[in-house]
Amino acid sequence: MTQREPNPDRARAGGGNDAAAPGHSQERIAVRPAKAGELPAIRRLIGLYPDELVQDELPRISSFFVAESEGSIIGCCALQVYSRRLAEVRSLAIHPDFRGKGLAAQLVDACRRRGMERRVRQLFAVTSEPGFFEGCGFTVHTGWKTAVFANLDGDP
Ligand SMILES: CC(C)(COP(=O)(O)OP(=O)(O)OC[C@H]1O[C@@H](n2cnc3c(N)ncnc32)[C@H](O)[C@@H]1OP(=O)(O)O)[C@@H](O)C(=O)NCCC(=O)NCCS
C-alpha cells in the first residue's frame, strides 16, 4: 500500500502529542518518539501478535514512535527509511485494552510527518489490515508499479 493525503479526522495528532483516551476520562496517553531502552517493551507488545507481526529483526529504536499510558508502552509503530524515495511503516501494534481509540492512526501520522520532514516521497506498508491503512490515507496500489513477492519457505 502506498500513501496519499490522510483523512484528517483519523490522523488527529503527530509525534509528541498527548491525547485523552475516550472511556478513560482521567487517562492521558502520550504519542512520542521512542527512547533508548524501550525496545524490550516494544518487543513484548509486538509479541502479543505473533500471527500479524514478525519480530525477528525489529527496526532500530530511533525509528519507533510509541504510545505511553501511565508509564507503560501500549502502542508502537516504526518508520524505516530506505531512501529519499521510499520508507516503510511497520511494526504497528496497539495493546488490546487500548484499541479503537485512534492511537494507531496517531502513530501512523507521526510516521507520515517524519517522512515528510525527511523529504521521503512515498510510504508503503505490507499489512494484513489494508482497511485500517486506507483510512490513514494509503491506497492499495494498482498503478504503474506493483509490489511482487517470492516465497522462499516452500509455501505456495
Ligand atoms: C490494526 C491496529 C493497529 C488498529 O489499532 P487501533 O488503535 O485500534 O486503530 P485506531 O483506533 O487508530 O483506528 C483508526 C480508524 O481505523 C479503523 N480501523 C481500525 N482497525 C481497522 C481494521 N482492521 N480494518 C479497517 N479499519 C480499521 C477504526 O475503526 C478507526 O476508524 P474511524 O476513525 O473511522 O473511527 C490494532 O488493531 C492492532 O494492533 N492489531 C494487531 C496488530 C496488527 O494487525 N498490526 C497491523 C499490521 S501491519
Ligand as a Chemical Component Dictionary entry (heavy atoms), coordinates in Angstrom:
data_LIG
# 
_chem_comp.id                   LIG 
_chem_comp.type                 NON-POLYMER 
_chem_comp.pdbx_formal_charge   0 
_chem_comp.three_letter_code    LIG 
# 
loop_
_chem_comp_atom.comp_id 
_chem_comp_atom.atom_id 
_chem_comp_atom.alt_atom_id 
_chem_comp_atom.type_symbol 
_chem_comp_atom.charge 
_chem_comp_atom.model_Cartn_x 
_chem_comp_atom.model_Cartn_y 
_chem_comp_atom.model_Cartn_z 
_chem_comp_atom.pdbx_ordinal 
LIG C1  C1  C 0 -4.778  -2.742 13.491 1  
LIG C2  C2  C 0 -4.492  -1.963 14.779 2  
LIG C3  C3  C 0 -3.086  -1.413 14.727 3  
LIG C4  C4  C 0 -5.520  -0.812 14.871 4  
LIG O1  O1  O 0 -5.235  -0.078 16.073 5  
LIG P1  P1  P 0 -6.320  0.909  16.727 6  
LIG O2  O2  O 0 -5.608  1.830  17.651 7  
LIG O3  O3  O 0 -7.439  0.111  17.281 8  
LIG O4  O4  O 0 -6.815  1.710  15.465 9  
LIG P2  P2  P 0 -7.436  3.184  15.515 10 
LIG O5  O5  O 0 -8.301  3.309  16.714 11 
LIG O6  O6  O 0 -6.342  4.169  15.348 12 
LIG O7  O7  O 0 -8.352  3.162  14.230 13 
LIG C5  C5  C 0 -8.424  4.287  13.390 14 
LIG C6  C6  C 0 -9.521  4.025  12.403 15 
LIG O8  O8  O 0 -9.231  2.810  11.683 16 
LIG C7  C7  C 0 -10.337 1.912  11.810 17 
LIG N1  N1  N 0 -9.793  0.564  11.907 18 
LIG C8  C8  C 0 -9.116  0.027  12.946 19 
LIG N2  N2  N 0 -8.768  -1.240 12.673 20 
LIG C9  C9  C 0 -9.248  -1.495 11.434 21 
LIG C10 C10 C 0 -9.210  -2.636 10.593 22 
LIG N3  N3  N 0 -8.637  -3.783 10.971 23 
LIG N4  N4  N 0 -9.793  -2.544 9.371  24 
LIG C11 C11 C 0 -10.394 -1.407 8.972  25 
LIG N5  N5  N 0 -10.460 -0.282 9.743  26 
LIG C12 C12 C 0 -9.894  -0.334 10.952 27 
LIG C13 C13 C 0 -11.056 2.337  13.069 28 
LIG O9  O9  O 0 -12.403 1.946  13.044 29 
LIG C14 C14 C 0 -10.889 3.826  13.043 30 
LIG O10 O10 O 0 -11.849 4.361  12.151 31 
LIG P3  P3  P 0 -12.596 5.777  12.468 32 
LIG O11 O11 O 0 -11.511 6.822  12.536 33 
LIG O12 O12 O 0 -13.493 5.954  11.301 34 
LIG O13 O13 O 0 -13.278 5.590  13.764 35 
LIG C15 C15 C 0 -4.685  -2.847 16.040 36 
LIG O14 O14 O 0 -5.912  -3.499 15.953 37 
LIG C16 C16 C 0 -3.593  -3.879 16.245 38 
LIG O15 O15 O 0 -2.625  -3.631 16.959 39 
LIG N6  N6  N 0 -3.756  -5.067 15.618 40 
LIG C17 C17 C 0 -2.818  -6.162 15.787 41 
LIG C18 C18 C 0 -1.505  -5.903 15.077 42 
LIG C19 C19 C 0 -1.714  -5.595 13.609 43 
LIG O16 O16 O 0 -2.528  -6.180 12.922 44 
LIG N7  N7  N 0 -0.938  -4.596 13.128 45 
LIG C20 C20 C 0 -1.065  -4.101 11.765 46 
LIG C21 C21 C 0 -0.374  -4.993 10.833 47 
LIG S1  S1  S 0 0.853   -4.050 9.912  48 
# 
loop_
_chem_comp_bond.comp_id 
_chem_comp_bond.atom_id_1 
_chem_comp_bond.atom_id_2 
_chem_comp_bond.value_order 
_chem_comp_bond.pdbx_ordinal 
LIG C1  C2  SING 1  
LIG C2  C3  SING 2  
LIG C2  C4  SING 3  
LIG C2  C15 SING 4  
LIG C4  O1  SING 5  
LIG O1  P1  SING 6  
LIG P1  O2  DOUB 7  
LIG P1  O3  SING 8  
LIG P1  O4  SING 9  
LIG O4  P2  SING 10 
LIG P2  O5  DOUB 11 
LIG P2  O6  SING 12 
LIG P2  O7  SING 13 
LIG O7  C5  SING 14 
LIG C5  C6  SING 15 
LIG C6  O8  SING 16 
LIG C6  C14 SING 17 
LIG O8  C7  SING 18 
LIG C7  N1  SING 19 
LIG C7  C13 SING 20 
LIG N1  C8  SING 21 
LIG N1  C12 SING 22 
LIG C8  N2  DOUB 23 
LIG N2  C9  SING 24 
LIG C9  C10 SING 25 
LIG C9  C12 DOUB 26 
LIG C10 N3  SING 27 
LIG C10 N4  DOUB 28 
LIG N4  C11 SING 29 
LIG C11 N5  DOUB 30 
LIG N5  C12 SING 31 
LIG C13 O9  SING 32 
LIG C13 C14 SING 33 
LIG C14 O10 SING 34 
LIG O10 P3  SING 35 
LIG P3  O11 DOUB 36 
LIG P3  O12 SING 37 
LIG P3  O13 SING 38 
LIG C15 O14 SING 39 
LIG C15 C16 SING 40 
LIG C16 O15 DOUB 41 
LIG C16 N6  SING 42 
LIG N6  C17 SING 43 
LIG C17 C18 SING 44 
LIG C18 C19 SING 45 
LIG C19 O16 DOUB 46 
LIG C19 N7  SING 47 
LIG N7  C20 SING 48 
LIG C20 C21 SING 49 
LIG C21 S1  SING 50 
# 
